[in-house]
Amino acid sequence: MHVIQDLLNLINKGEDLLVPFAKIHPHIKELMIECESITSGKKDVTNCNLRQIEYILCYLHDHLNIGKWDEVAEYYRQAYTSASYMKTLIVLQLNSSFNIDKNIEVVKTALQVIDKGFLLGLPLVSNLTLLTDCARILTKYVSENSVSSSKFNQTEELSSFPHKKQKVEHKVPVSGRPIDGVVCPSIEMFRKEYFTPEKPLVIREGMTTWPAMTKWLDINYLLNIGGDRTVPIEIGSSYSSDDFSQRLMTFRDFIKNYYNAEDGKEIGYLAQHDLLTQIPTLIEDIKVPDYCCLKRIQESDDYNDIDDVEPEINAWIGPKGTVSSLHFDPKDNLLCQVYGAKQIIMFAPSDTKYLYVYDDMPMLSNTSQVDPTNPDLSSFAEFKNATLYTCILQAGEMVYIPPKWWHHIIALEKSFSVNFWWQ
Ligand SMILES: O=C(O)CCC(=O)C(=O)O
């Protein structure tokens, strides 16, 4: 398969793969050196190499799961990236044949290895885009060699997309103060009236130049570029509920089994995922809002409008009924609605004392126990003192969520949002 050579061409020197192993147990490093030697093409790949690389990945996986995720040493995650690349090569070399259909299945398996590496690993210092480049090559192979029968039935699937339906007028189902709305404010106005005083705002017509506004409505576009990619899905009514879990699955399976599931079925949400780095074609379909270049005063009295701040970009895709529990984040945030409507509820940081944080659970220390759409006032009596702000965020609108503002979000329809966190 020519993809094997294409993947080998991505690394200048096989030794780069070994760099993160310098601090890892010598036995594991030895095994990796043996596996890496196949990249020179001088040695044939054997089943023994497959067992070795699986052992290495298992060892690293255990180390990634000890203690807190943020505290895992970077070299373990970079080693996971190297080993995922190596396993991909080994799987392809051991299983390639003259049968194109079989090869497609092998390449899809290899893509799963790459995606697990992307989700758990970290980029190699000497080759920042190794796994995304591998994924691009493998996806291209699958899309060029697959027959159209594996795609969705277009008419059937497109009819379930929101833009094909008449626009639904949603009423705000909870009472509260409306969040301000402005059509495309200037940066200056946004800074003066909202960013500096840390006030929420709905920005209308700020996404008209995004190709995503039309392109992402076509499910076959999304499935063609991402259908075989593995993505993390949150399962359950909300991330703070007892029934919450996370599962890895292909984007195609997510669309079929969760996104397009009938009402009343288990909810699956592709939430807070760096999909646009995983599938870089998607980044061309959006535009980072200019508002994200604003910075907060640190020491001096002057603002610095430096535009080299890279916001963190996440995708949120789900069926009607996904709920993000009431929580806050430390950064400035623009949540941008590509399609579907969402009900947004917010509270100011000064109301924290009325919101009953989960203070006995470190993972939920930014989350409230109160469901603001149906508060249990017998358990959370002080909640009645909090001032609720609300709006319906429609397709094409962005909501500015200032740092530490509490927000609770329900999708009223199938929905695709992208958010930008910056500091
Ligand atoms: O849209 C959602 O479900 C949640 C978004 C969110 O929590 C955020 O942008 O911080």
The ligand as an SDF file (V2000), in Angstrom:
LIG
                    3D

 10  9  0  0  0  0  0  0  0  0999 V2000
  -22.9270   24.4820   24.5950 O   0  0  0  0  0  0  0  0  0  0  0  0
  -22.7810   23.7990   25.6020 C   0  0  0  0  0  0  0  0  0  0  0  0
  -23.4310   22.7600   25.8050 O   0  0  0  0  0  0  0  0  0  0  0  0
  -21.7890   24.2040   26.6600 C   0  0  0  0  0  0  0  0  0  0  0  0
  -20.8170   25.2570   26.2190 C   0  0  0  0  0  0  0  0  0  0  0  0
  -19.9650   25.7050   27.3600 C   0  0  0  0  0  0  0  0  0  0  0  0
  -20.0970   25.2810   28.4820 O   0  0  0  0  0  0  0  0  0  0  0  0
  -18.9220   26.6670   27.1080 C   0  0  0  0  0  0  0  0  0  0  0  0
  -18.7870   27.1800   25.9820 O   0  0  0  0  0  0  0  0  0  0  0  0
  -18.1880   26.9870   28.0860 O   0  0  0  0  0  0  0  0  0  0  0  0
  1  2  2  0
  2  3  1  0
  2  4  1  0
  4  5  1  0
  5  6  1  0
  6  7  2  0
  6  8  1  0
  8  9  2  0
  8 10  1  0
M  END
$$$$
